[in-house]
Amino acid sequence: MSTLPDRLRTTVSPQTFPRPCTIASALNVLGEKWSLLVVRELALNVHRFDQIARNTGAPRDILTSRLRRLEEEGVLEKRRYQEHPPRYEYHLTEAGSELRPI
């Protein structure tokens, strides 16, 4: 059973135009360089912002934006690992883990 979020899943009916496409829906979320590189790093068990930034070369503001978007889309989740100051790690959700073969 697929755990992709509903917005990434589609059902095709003969009356639906343009034809829904799960690939197009996934590309809408992941179809740019930095998002794909973030997913790659998380799949390689790199979870902290500074490590992700270093390994991808993403500018900090862009990386922050991509992490927020991927979290909103259900691809990753933030987990606090330090209280003061608050610091987070990023982990693929079950839906995000389904992207590993890509």
KAHUWO-V499585 format. One record per helix or strand. SS is the DSSP state (H for helix, E for strand). FROM is the first residue (numbers start at 1). LEN is the number of residues. If there is no record, write none. Layout:
BEGIN
ss: <SS,SS>
from: <FROM,FROM>
len: <LEN,LEN>
END
This chain:
BEGIN
ss: <H,H,H,E,H,H,E,E,H>
from: <6,22,33,48,49,60,76,87,94>
len: <3,9,11,1,8,13,7,6,4>
END
